[in-house]
């Protein structure tokens, strides 16, 4: 039987770093990545037969748990009818209608195959619609690896300590302004200097790419006001938070905290594909009408709206609308976070955490960081050791302190208490 180590050694011969996405290589936490053979419910198994309680869930998509029978049935039925046509299908309409039902800020949606593609296209649309070039993003937020956005990204890049990526010519990022998250003064300054040249501001309203940092209500309120005042589009990157922190995503929470709040464009991914390659961007018809084939903003994709992926996504979106789905998911995620913080306190280790819906984060710190620099200040030594202590006890957390964690509907109270017991032992080992 192949071991994780022998598979990793072999993988590195044919795949750069042995992985198809950097964070999977465990370089932030050290050690050997686990080669997963199968998953079911809240669990995954590696090549050595070791079972783990899975708190990554494919980095967000698996919100109903791995291999949910209703999703499996929908995919099996769809695949028999055809893998891909490159032509329109009714199911794309059904998925679009389902997304728009849950996202009142949008009237139309375009389906694509990855969050990166969705974010990149949303920016091109914003630039085409406004006729402007500049954009603002925030340090610690990650919006996929499109060139213009790969500036001080908060995901994998932060782990590697490269504030920008090689291979991105300076002229490509000359229009990208990077501000400090939750910093109103910088926002005011940037808008007064560049406001009339700004096509859009892109933000993770709950920043899962610096673990779990909330945009403050005053900050988001001011951001919305400034975008409206200067005619820049506010683009909510909900690839991670969409249908995850709440049924209506982060924007539905900010609409509760700021009366009448809504973004101009939204970017989705992960949950809407249920684990298959599917993402989307959405907005008012007036803006979306700029897109080809109607308007001058080009955007396309061979597998966009893929019939198997749309079946997987649609089945997932139906399941998360079941009564009480988010209430019980949020309750379980909350129990995890309070259990971890209680266990750490008992062990005399500073730990704080936060959660919304089925997304959580925790920091080895006394208080929740409000921006990227504060997240960085705590270093990763303690997290990395905790990560391995938990992994050795069959609990699979995100292999980087900059990543958020995810609970699925398949995680039981027993899984949560088992995780907390493992944490008690892990904290004692620390
Ligand atoms: P993808 O291109 O990876 O589908 O989506 C990019 C993306 C866009 N926006 C947000 C808010 C995201 O979190 C992501 C991708 N998230 C990472 C995890 N931090 C995916 C994991 C990985 O890169 O392997």
Boltz pocket constraint, residues with backbone or C-beta under 6 A from the ligand:
constraints:
  - pocket:
      binder: B
      contacts: [[A, 21], [A, 22], [A, 23], [A, 24], [A, 59], [A, 113], [A, 114], [A, 115], [A, 116], [A, 117], [A, 119], [A, 142], [A, 143], [A, 144], [A, 145], [A, 155], [A, 156], [A, 204], [A, 208], [A, 209], [A, 237], [A, 238], [A, 239], [A, 240], [A, 269], [A, 270], [A, 279], [A, 403]]
      max_distance: 6.0
